[in-house]
C-alpha cells in the first residue's frame, strides 16, 4: 500500500468514527432530553383530600408516612366535615376538585346521585376500620360521671317528648330529671354540627334508636326525621369541626360533656372520663367485639377517574390498606382506629389492582 493510499484509508476511518460518535452523542442527547421531561416527583400534582374531622388525623399520618416512604409529595389533607367533603368531592372531575374524601359514615344515595350528575361515576370505597362514638366529661375530681342508655340520651336532647300522651317541649333540665340514679347536674352537651358525619352517626345510632324505645313514639309523630332533631334551648351547643376545642371546653366546665370519635377520646384519656353506654365502656376491645353500642365504620372515598391525572393516587389509596398502616399493630391503630381483619383489607386491596 502506498503512503497516499494508507493516508486516504486512515482519513476515511477517522471520518467514519467521528460521524459515529456524533450520531451516538445526538442519540444520547435526545434520550436525555426525553427523559428530562418525563413526570417526576418534583413535577407531580399533589393529591388533595377533604372531609371528616374524625378521619382527618388518620389521613394526615398516612399522608406523612406516604411522603417519607415513597418520595412522592405529601398529600394535602383538609378537615371540612363529611358533608362538606362529599359536596366538594362530587362537584366534578379535574384539578379544581379533590381526589379523595374522608367520611365518618357511608356515602349517602343522594351524594352518589350528585357525583354521577357531575361525572364522578367510578368511586372506590375504602373502609378504614371502626371507631366508637364517645360521650365524655372532664376527668377532674368534680367532672360529671354518667352511665347512659340510648333512650336516656334521647330524653336529654330531644326538642319534644311525650308527657301524658302529648308531645311537649323537653322538660328535662338536669340528668336527674331523666333518671333519679343520674347526677343532679345540668344537661350541657357539646357536639358536632349538622355538616359532620359524626353528627349523622349520632343521630342514626343514638337518637333514632333511643326514640324508638319510647312507647307510642311513632304514633305521636316521632318518626325518623323528628327523632334526629336536637333541642335548641341551650342544653346542646354545636361546636364546629374542632374536636380539640370540645376537649378544652369540657375541661373548662365540669358540667359539660362532649361527643367525640374514639380516637380523640383515646388521645385525651388523661383529661376525659367516658360515660358507659348500656353499662359498657368504650375500649379497643369492646368496639372490635361490637359490645360497645355505638361503634361505626370509617371510610375514605377515591375518584378512580383521577388515577390517570395523578398516578400516585392509587398508591396513596393502597397505603391505607398496608400492614404498616392498617395492621393490628399499625400506625393507625396506634392513634385509636380499630382495624379491619387482614381478610377484609385483602378484599379491598384486590379492587385497587396493584
Protein Blocks (a to p, Z undefined) as FASTA:
>chain_A
ZZklmmmmmmmmmmmmmmmmmmmmmmmmmmmmmmmmgccfklpccdddedjfklmmmmmm
mmmmmmmmnopacdddddebjklmmmmmmnogcjkbcfbdcdfbdcdfklmmmmmmnopa
bccdddfbdcdddddddfbfklccddddfklmmmmmgmbdceehiacddfbfbfklmomk
bccdddddddddfklmklmmmmmmmmmmmmmmpghklmnopafklmmpccfehpaccebj
bfklmmmmmmmpmkbccdddfklmmmmmmmpccddeehiacdfklmmnomafbbcddddd
ddfklmmmmmmlmmmmmmmmmmklmmmklmklmnopacddfklmmmmmmmnoZZ
